[in-house]
Amino acid sequence: MSKRAYFGTDGIRGQANKHPMTAEVALRVGLAAGKLFRSQDDRRHLVVIGKDTRLSGYMIEPALVAGFASVGMDVRLFGPLPTPAVAMMTRSMRADLGVMISASHNDFADNGIKLFGPDGYKLSDEQELKIEALMDEGLQEGLAPPEGLGRVTRIDDAQARYVEIAKATFPRHLSLSGLRIVIDCAHGAAYKVAPTALYELGAEVITVGVAPNGTNINAECGSTHPEAMAKLVRDYRADIGIALDGDADRLVICDEKGVVVDGDQIMAIIALAFAKAGRLNAGGLVATVMSNLGLERLMTDNGLKLERTSVGDRYVMARMREGGFNIGGEQSGHVILSDFSTTGDGLIAALQVLAVMIQSGKPMSALGRQFEPLPQLLENVRFAGGKPLEHKTVKEAIADGEAQLNGTGRIVVRPSGTEPLIRIMAEGDDLALVKKVVKSIVSAVKAV
């Protein structure tokens, strides 16, 4: 596959008003994606656009709209809406394309553009490469005639629609009444929809991170800073805390004592409950190489399997679709439940955990530790160039480490997808041995 100039592992992303996150690039994305998805036949074509609460959304959105409208695509604007909601609405509104303007868990200075096909799934690498090729054409190519320009309207009930979709994933015979829930929306895309859904399902809701001002998204709050949620849970004696990220496609949870529960434990809670109810497809779940070995052992002990992919929710989703799995995700809190959604959805994953909690009659603290995580150590080594992982001494250090662990742990050594870093992770039953193995591989990488 040829190298991509604009698209990374999750759409186009960068600092606002610097290449590639400029109004000009956004205009080119609109023109190019519009041409690609409009070229199939002569009917009116539709694109839907959602965004998070970043200040730069006001710059990126009109530029995209101009691009799409100028090649004859009709546009529907949702305003602030979670990424998974945009994916769902793309499909439910029979749109040809869905766009989310967000940089997820990054701080406000960054922004990004994610694209979804008519099926609600992220675009393939091949489609992104075709868009890139069209982006580098002249801006005058393929424009619509004056009478063929796209029409642009705002959809006022997009948030209400998503609230109803999310609520419908919660078992009908259950209610959240009697539960006190802290929800941290990271001043992001879910700041209205998540508290509303929880309240309408019966909970007493305590909110934080619901006053976006354009520059406070993910700032000392949300899934990347769960301490804000944990403090409120303790202060208000809440039953559970839920923290979403800026575009609400990931979450972390904390129990009633303020102890944080990560994505691996959340996947375990939902997978075992689904298995017990006969709802777990393909006999297991999909996780990445970074998920804890404790999760894999728990699945094996329960007669289930864990399949691993490269880091990135798009790879998890691809494997889920290939193998027919309905649960997958990442330790960071991307949890994909394909019965309900085509991408990670923090609110819907939280609702499934709440359903398990209510049905079990147990407090969150009794559910949040499904397995004892093995000691896991991650170190990053910066490198100037070349391919250090192909070096003989590095390969020997990794092989030597695996021999020392001798089946009692794992080693994952990989280049970062976004920075000039080699990420070295090891885990095992013996922490001292894990430290020794990581130190040896770090030394080998630094030496080359």
C-alpha positions in Angstrom: 0.0 0.0 0.0 1.4 3.4 -0.9 2.2 5.9 1.9 -0.7 8.2 2.8 0.0 12.0 2.8 -3.0 13.2 4.8 -4.7 10.3 6.5 -3.3 8.6 9.6 -4.6 5.7 11.6 -7.8 7.6 12.5 -8.6 10.1 9.8 -6.7 13.4 9.3 -5.5 15.0 12.5 -3.2 17.8 13.5 -2.9 21.2 15.2 -5.7 23.6 14.1 -4.7 26.2 11.5 -1.4 24.3 10.6 -1.1 21.8 7.8 -2.9 19.4 7.4 -5.6 20.9 9.7 -6.3 24.0 7.7 -9.5 25.4 6.1 -7.9 24.7 2.7 -7.3 21.0 3.4 -10.8 20.7 4.8 -12.2 22.3 1.6 -10.1 19.8 -0.5 -11.5 16.9 1.6 -15.0 18.1 0.9 -14.3 18.4 -2.8 -12.5 15.1 -3.1 -14.8 12.9 -0.9 -17.8 14.6 -2.5 -16.6 13.7 -6.0 -15.7 10.1 -5.0 -19.1 9.4 -3.3 -21.1 11.3 -5.8 -19.7 9.7 -8.9 -21.9 6.6 -8.7 -25.2 7.9 -10.3 -27.3 11.0 -11.0 -29.5 11.1 -7.9 -29.1 13.7 -5.1 -26.3 12.7 -2.8 -26.1 13.4 0.9 -23.4 13.9 3.5 -24.0 14.3 7.2 -21.5 16.2 9.4 -21.1 16.2 13.2 -18.4 17.8 15.4 -17.2 18.1 19.0 -16.9 21.3 20.9 -13.5 22.6 19.8 -13.2 26.3 18.7 -11.6 25.2 15.4 -14.7 23.3 14.5 -16.2 26.7 13.5 -13.4 26.9 10.9 -13.3 23.3 9.6 -17.0 22.8 9.3 -17.8 25.7 6.8 -14.8 24.7 4.7 -16.0 21.1 4.4 -19.5 22.3 3.7 -18.2 24.6 0.9 -16.3 21.7 -0.6 -19.3 19.2 -0.5 -21.9 21.8 -1.8 -19.6 22.9 -4.6 -19.5 19.4 -6.1 -23.3 19.0 -5.7 -23.7 17.1 -2.5 -26.5 18.0 -0.1 -25.3 18.6 3.5 -27.0 18.0 6.9 -25.3 19.5 9.9 -25.7 17.9 13.3 -23.7 20.3 15.5 -22.0 18.7 18.6 -22.6 14.9 18.5 -20.5 11.9 19.5 -18.5 10.1 16.8 -20.5 6.9 17.2 -23.7 8.9 16.8 -22.5 10.3 13.5 -21.6 6.8 12.3 -25.1 5.6 13.2 -26.9 8.5 11.7 -25.0 8.2 8.4 -26.6 4.8 8.1 -30.0 5.6 9.4 -30.4 8.7 7.3 -29.2 6.8 4.2 -26.4 9.3 3.7 -23.6 8.5 1.2 -21.0 9.8 3.6 -20.6 10.8 7.2 -18.0 13.2 8.6 -16.9 13.8 12.2 -14.8 16.8 13.1 -12.9 15.9 16.2 -9.4 15.1 17.6 -10.9 12.7 20.2 -8.9 12.8 23.4 -6.4 15.4 22.3 -6.4 18.9 23.7 -8.4 21.7 22.1 -5.5 23.0 19.9 -5.8 19.8 17.7 -8.6 18.8 15.4 -9.3 16.1 13.0 -11.6 14.8 10.2 -13.0 11.2 10.3 -15.0 9.8 7.4 -17.7 7.1 7.5 -19.1 5.2 4.5 -22.9 4.7 3.9 -22.7 1.6 6.1 -21.5 3.6 9.1 -18.0 2.1 9.1 -14.8 4.0 8.8 -13.5 4.2 5.2 -11.0 1.6 3.9 -7.4 2.4 3.2 -8.2 2.2 -0.5 -11.0 4.8 -0.3 -8.8 7.1 1.7 -6.0 6.8 -0.9 -8.5 7.7 -3.7 -9.6 10.8 -1.7 -6.0 11.8 -1.3 -5.4 11.5 -5.0 -8.4 13.7 -5.7 -7.4 16.3 -3.0 -4.2 17.0 -5.0 -6.2 17.9 -8.2 -7.0 21.5 -9.1 -9.8 23.1 -7.1 -11.7 23.8 -10.4 -12.1 20.1 -11.3 -15.5 18.4 -11.3 -17.6 21.3 -9.9 -21.4 21.3 -10.1 -23.2 23.7 -12.4 -25.1 26.6 -10.6 -28.4 24.7 -10.5 -26.7 21.6 -9.3 -25.1 23.0 -6.1 -25.7 21.2 -2.9 -28.3 22.4 -0.3 -27.3 22.8 3.3 -29.6 22.3 6.3 -29.2 21.8 10.1 -30.8 18.8 11.7 -32.2 20.0 15.1 -33.2 16.7 16.5 -29.9 14.8 15.9 -29.1 14.7 19.6 -32.6 13.5 20.6 -32.4 10.7 18.0 -29.1 9.5 19.4 -30.4 9.6 23.0 -33.3 7.3 21.9 -30.9 4.9 20.1 -28.6 4.7 23.1 -31.5 4.1 25.5 -32.9 1.3 23.3 -29.6 -0.7 23.9 -30.4 -0.9 27.7 -32.6 -3.9 28.6 -36.2 -2.8 28.6 -37.1 -4.6 31.9 -34.4 -2.7 33.8 -34.2 0.8 35.2 -31.4 3.0 36.6 -33.7 4.3 39.3 -32.1 4.3 42.7 -28.6 4.7 41.2 -26.5 7.8 41.7 -24.2 8.2 38.7 -21.4 10.7 38.0 -20.9 11.4 34.3 -17.8 13.3 33.0 -18.4 14.4 29.4 -14.9 16.0 29.0 -16.6 19.3 27.9 -16.9 17.4 24.6 -19.4 16.0 22.1 -21.6 14.1 24.6 -22.1 17.0 27.0 -25.9 17.0 26.4 -26.7 13.5 25.2 -25.0 11.4 27.9 -26.5 13.0 31.0 -29.9 13.1 29.2 -29.9 9.4 28.4 -28.9 8.4 32.0 -31.5 10.7 33.5 -34.3 9.4 31.2 -33.4 5.8 32.2 -34.1 6.7 35.8 -30.7 7.6 37.4 -29.8 10.5 39.7 -27.1 12.2 37.6 -24.2 14.3 38.8 -22.4 16.0 35.9 -18.9 17.3 35.3 -17.3 18.5 32.0 -20.6 19.7 30.6 -19.8 23.4 30.0 -17.7 23.5 26.8 -16.2 26.9 25.9 -14.2 25.9 22.8 -10.9 25.6 24.6 -11.6 23.3 27.6 -12.3 20.0 25.9 -10.4 17.2 27.7 -8.8 19.7 30.0 -8.2 18.0 33.4 -11.3 16.0 32.8 -12.7 13.1 30.8 -11.3 9.6 30.3 -7.7 10.9 30.1 -8.1 12.5 33.6 -10.4 10.2 35.5 -9.4 11.7 38.8 -12.1 14.5 38.4 -14.8 11.8 38.1 -13.3 9.7 40.9 -13.3 12.7 43.3 -17.0 13.5 42.6 -17.9 9.8 43.1 -16.4 9.9 46.6 -17.8 13.3 47.4 -21.3 12.4 46.5 -21.1 8.8 47.5 -22.2 7.8 44.0 -22.6 4.2 42.9 -20.5 4.5 39.8 -18.5 7.1 37.7 -18.4 7.2 33.9 -15.8 9.4 32.1 -16.0 9.9 28.3 -13.4 11.4 26.0 -13.9 14.5 23.7 -15.8 12.7 21.0 -17.3 10.0 23.4 -16.0 7.0 21.5 -14.2 5.8 24.6 -14.7 5.6 28.3 -13.3 4.7 31.7 -15.3 3.8 34.7 -14.7 4.1 38.4 -16.4 2.1 41.2 -18.1 3.6 44.3 -14.8 3.9 46.1 -13.2 5.9 43.2 -11.1 3.0 41.9 -10.6 3.3 38.1 -11.7 0.4 35.9 -10.0 0.3 32.5 -11.1 -0.9 29.1 -9.8 -4.4 29.6 -11.9 -4.9 32.7 -14.9 -3.3 31.0 -14.6 -5.7 28.1 -14.3 -8.6 30.5 -17.5 -7.6 32.4 -19.6 -7.3 29.2 -18.1 -10.4 27.5 -18.7 -12.7 30.4 -22.3 -11.4 30.9 -23.0 -11.8 27.1 -21.5 -15.4 27.3 -23.7 -16.3 30.2 -26.8 -15.0 28.3 -25.8 -16.9 25.1 -25.2 -13.5 23.3 -21.4 -13.7 22.8 -20.6 -14.3 19.1 -17.6 -16.2 17.8 -16.8 -17.6 21.3 -14.7 -14.7 22.5 -13.6 -11.1 21.9 -11.0 -9.1 20.0 -8.4 -6.9 21.7 -5.1 -5.3 20.7 -1.5 -6.4 21.5 -1.6 -4.0 24.4 -4.4 -5.7 26.3 -3.3 -7.3 29.6 -2.4 -11.0 29.6 -4.7 -11.3 32.6 -7.7 -10.7 30.3 -6.5 -13.4 27.9 -6.2 -15.9 30.8 -9.6 -15.0 32.1 -11.2 -15.6 28.7 -9.3 -19.0 28.4 -10.4 -20.0 31.9 -14.0 -19.5 30.9 -13.6 -21.5 27.7 -13.5 -18.3 25.6 -10.8 -16.9 23.3 -9.1 -13.5 22.9 -7.8 -12.6 19.4 -5.3 -9.8 19.2 -4.8 -7.1 16.5 -2.4 -4.2 16.0 -3.1 -1.0 18.1 -6.1 1.0 16.7 -9.8 0.5 16.8 -10.1 0.2 13.0 -8.0 -3.0 13.2 -10.1 -4.3 16.0 -13.3 -3.6 14.0 -11.9 -5.2 10.9 -11.1 -8.4 12.8 -14.5 -8.4 14.5 -16.2 -8.2 11.0 -14.0 -10.9 9.6 -14.6 -13.3 12.5 -18.1 -12.5 13.4 -17.3 -11.2 16.9 -19.6 -8.8 18.6 -17.3 -7.5 21.3 -13.9 -5.9 20.9 -11.8 -2.9 22.1 -8.7 -1.5 23.6 -7.3 -1.1 27.1 -7.6 2.7 26.6 -11.4 2.4 26.7 -12.5 2.0 23.1 -15.2 -0.7 23.5 -16.9 -1.7 20.3 -20.2 -3.6 20.7 -21.2 -4.4 17.1 -24.8 -5.4 18.1 -25.4 -1.7 18.6 -22.7 0.3 16.9 -20.1 0.3 14.1 -17.4 2.0 16.2 -16.5 2.5 19.8 -19.3 4.1 21.9 -18.6 5.2 25.5 -22.2 5.7 26.5 -23.5 2.4 25.1 -20.6 0.5 26.7 -21.4 2.2 30.0 -25.1 1.2 29.7 -24.1 -2.5 29.2 -21.9 -2.3 32.4 -24.8 -0.7 34.3 -27.1 -3.5 33.1 -24.7 -6.2 34.5 -24.4 -4.3 37.8 -28.1 -4.1 38.3 -28.8 -7.7 37.3 -26.0 -9.0 39.5 -27.1 -7.0 42.5 -23.4 -6.3 43.2 -21.7 -3.0 43.7 -19.3 -1.8 41.0 -16.3 -2.6 43.3 -17.2 -6.3 43.1 -17.4 -6.3 39.3 -14.5 -3.9 38.4 -11.8 -6.5 39.1 -12.7 -9.4 36.8 -9.0 -10.4 36.7 -5.8 -9.5 38.4 -3.8 -7.6 35.9 -0.2 -8.8 35.3 2.5 -6.3 35.9 3.0 -4.5 32.6 5.8 -2.1 31.8 6.0 0.2 28.8 9.0 2.3 27.8 9.4 4.5 24.7 12.8 5.0 23.0 13.1 7.9 20.6 15.1 7.2 17.4 16.5 9.5 14.7 15.9 7.4 11.6 16.4 4.0 10.0 14.7 0.8 11.1 16.1 -0.2 14.5 13.7 -3.2 14.9 15.3 -4.9 11.9 18.8 -4.8 13.6 20.3 -8.2 14.5 21.1 -7.2 18.1 17.6 -5.9 18.8 16.1 -9.1 17.4 18.4 -11.1 19.6 17.5 -9.0 22.7 13.8 -9.6 22.0 14.3 -13.4 21.5 16.4 -13.6 24.7 13.7 -11.8 26.6 11.0 -14.2 25.4 13.2 -17.1 26.3 13.6 -15.7 29.9 9.8 -15.2 30.3 9.4 -18.8 29.0 5.6 -18.6 28.5 4.9 -16.7 31.8 4.5 -13.3 30.0 4.6 -11.4 26.7 6.8 -8.9 24.9 5.4 -6.4 22.3 7.9 -4.1 20.5 6.5 -1.8 17.9 7.1 1.6 16.3 4.6 4.3 17.2 2.2 5.2 14.5 2.4 8.9 15.2 5.9 9.7 16.6 9.5 8.6 16.0 9.4 6.3 19.0 9.9 2.6 19.5 7.4 1.3 22.1 8.7 -1.6 24.2 6.1 -3.4 26.4 6.5 -6.5 28.5 4.3 -8.1 31.0 4.6 -11.3 33.2 4.0 -12.8 36.5 7.4 -11.7 37.9 7.8 -7.9 37.9 11.5 -8.0 38.5 12.0 -10.2 35.4 9.7 -8.0 33.4 11.8 -4.9 34.3 15.0 -6.8 33.5 13.7 -7.8 30.0 12.5 -4.3 29.2 15.8 -2.8 30.3 17.7 -5.2 28.1 15.6 -4.4 24.9 15.7 -0.7 25.6 19.5 -0.8 25.8 19.7 -2.8 22.5 17.5 -0.3 20.7 19.4 2.7 22.0 22.7 1.1 21.0 21.7 0.9 17.3 
